């Protein structure tokens, strides 16, 4: 397993160097249901771990999860499961139970990562028809059931935009680890659209990307974190049609994070 600067951090100017996307990062991948990547190739390129889709809403999405996980572990990768939340379909308790029982549960074997529950990814309605209080309750119920069955709380995956819209300023869930989903406009997208990225990740319409300062361009590639967190534990994003996951820490810290049952 190798370590490297967090993706994009080398491009950050001094004006934004204190943002969260700096320091040591370990790259992994997110694998969809039924996909069988070249695990040996992934491991040889320095990938340290894989998150594999397990379930979505009320259904077990991936009947091959066990085979995928076995193949990934055989080449030395850590493995975790991912559940796409559909709060409009059933309670957090029901979906947390499904996820844990379908293979996404954490195990104290030192090679299994805590499961991710991804919010705001698949709902027909952005907040699934729930207000902020009800959404907070749903997430809390999911977390409690997952912890009851696996011995550890899940990781919450969401973008700052979704969290602000659907959960708001409630910080009671910020003791959970965060997997920040990157939903911002990328620098290349902003450039092709003829817009200027701003230092808070927004895009100013009608301005030329050529007019953006280095700090503005760098900051546009670094999404904001939701209220309550200073930085994420994981960063989810898509690059060249590949779903990448970065863990912010050293190999030893990833080892400890995988093995810890303190939460």
HELIX and SHEET records of a PDB file:
HELIX    1   1 UNK A    9  UNK A   11  5                                   3    
HELIX    2   2 UNK A   39  UNK A   44  1                                   6    
HELIX    3   3 UNK A   65  UNK A   74  1                                  10    
HELIX    4   4 UNK A   92  UNK A   99  1                                   8    
HELIX    5   5 UNK A  100  UNK A  104  3                                   5    
HELIX    6   6 UNK A  132  UNK A  150  1                                  19    
HELIX    7   7 UNK A  160  UNK A  166  1                                   7    
HELIX    8   8 UNK A  187  UNK A  193  1                                   7    
HELIX    9   9 UNK A  209  UNK A  211  5                                   3    
HELIX   10  10 UNK A  214  UNK A  220  1                                   7    
HELIX   11  11 UNK A  251  UNK A  259  1                                   9    
SHEET    1   A 4 UNK A   4  UNK A   5  0                                        
SHEET    2   A 4 UNK A  24  UNK A  31 -1                                        
SHEET    3   A 4 UNK A  49  UNK A  56  1                                        
SHEET    4   A 4 UNK A  59  UNK A  60 -1                                        
SHEET    1   B 8 UNK A   4  UNK A   5  0                                        
SHEET    2   B 8 UNK A  24  UNK A  31 -1                                        
SHEET    3   B 8 UNK A 242  UNK A 248 -1                                        
SHEET    4   B 8 UNK A 234  UNK A 239 -1                                        
SHEET    5   B 8 UNK A 178  UNK A 181  1                                        
SHEET    6   B 8 UNK A 155  UNK A 158  1                                        
SHEET    7   B 8 UNK A 116  UNK A 118  1                                        
SHEET    8   B 8 UNK A  78  UNK A  84  1                                        
SHEET    1   C 2 UNK A 196  UNK A 197  0                                        
SHEET    2   C 2 UNK A 203  UNK A 204 -1                                        
END                                                                             
